[in-house]
């Protein structure tokens, strides 16, 4: 049955249980979408969006107490998640809270990990309208809030209510963007389907990328073709990031209208690299044969620390799907939850939940060093670090080995004129040496982080006196490293880069809407170090107002982006 023909269901309290798609009445109100949404300036400085597979403090659900089938799904989510983290339940009234409390207690489910919030809301689909938590440059947390793509104004207020309750700033993005069409790897790469372009037709792809960089800290934003037939266009119905290098993609049998498309999408993702320079690995999972506009999907699952809650549907593929998850994530407990009652609704477990990451964190931003011909000078390792508490003294280290020998450490020290940036130096090595290295830091709360994440088996490497450009790097960052200083800037800004070989370099500056306002450089430069001074004016020599801006740098082989802040 086509989901567009289904009507909203009345709950026990008489409220309409709105579907994930727009009802006929709502389709006449599309001009109301985003009517009450507050757009703000983006956060200052570096931002990182944590991945769903990272450690959580809790999950949010919006429980409209209604049909027994929906109640049992929420109940199982609360039971499983409440054993290892908080469950924040948004309800519409005290009486609804009491009903849910009695219902959970009737199944002997502890309420010790359950917190209720009584807030007005329109629907249960909190993934699409809920908060996206971010880490900020000042070692704090915030919330990115997109425009909900439905005319449901009460839902669109939930991120702000959470921000006010938790004392976090909320940054209102001008993008219309449903959370079900958004996933990140925790290292500055995000994915979405072409729905984001369709819902923001007044913006170019470059402008969308700039806004995702500004509000969510995404240096790389990969837009994939939305699949055929399926109504929502959301990426979480056919793709899931399992860790920073492993992505699960659905697979239809030959002959299905989406068989070739999902094969092509999986191949495209496998050819992308994360920020640490590693290609994404792909694991495939069967998609039950369906040509419904709301097909069942095992990808609509939820990470809850060491558990993964997977929707199952009483279908022959259920056991295979659970097996694929267990093989891909052997250290996790894989739990199937019967979501057959949600068939035809347009979503499952992922769509009715959203995660709140742990308050303690460390994020390390580093790009691998390229191959080099230099056998005389030390090799500078540079990393930006944001952390919820101070780093333990002498805990920031670079571990390096030469030609697979024993690892030696060198310290990372704060860069005096660039807050949050640390640097250290690997000693110069000999011709044809291969250097492997990684970064390790620890803060006072006990959180540890390595870059790359998985050490071993992963490590960065470069070759001395190798062939520059042969070594693979993260494709959205310039291997020659562009440096902006000072940043923030008040009067002037210096763009500096170091080329291994002569190359044509173009540097462009954009405002937060993705409009190009200045070309800083567009010429061929000799190998070596180059500095270009910018007086913070646009193409018409007008002084730019304070705010967030972005640069794009192109050379003959690569492209890179970055954020800059101008202050009065």
ABEGO torsion letter per residue (X at the ends): XBAAABBBBBBAAGBBBBBABBBAAAAAAAAABGAABBBBBBBBEBBBBBBAABBBAEBBBBBBBBBAAAAAAAAAAAAAAAAABBBBBBBABAAAAAAAAAAAAAAGBBAAABBBBBBBBABABAAAABBBBBBBAAGBBBBBBBBBABBBAAAAAAAAAAAAAAGBBBBBBABBBBAAABBBAGAGBBBBBAAAAAABAABBAAAAAAAAAAAAGBABBBBBBBBBGBAAGBAAAABBBABAABBBBBBBBBGBAAAAAAAAAAAAAAABBBAAGBBBBBBBBBBBBBABABBBBAABBBBBEABBBBBBAGBAAAAAAAAAAAAABAABBBBBBBAAAABGAGBBAAAABBBBBBABBBBBBBBBBBBBABAABBBBBBBBBBBABBBBBGABBBBBBBGGBBBBBBBBBBBAABBGBBBBBBBBBBBGBBBBBBBBBBBAAGBBBBOBABOOABBBBBBBGBBBGABBBBAABBAAEBBBOBOBBAABBBBBBBBABBBBBBBBBBBAAGBBABBABBBBBBBEBBBBBBAGBBAAGBBBBBEBBBBBBBBAABBBBBBBBBBX
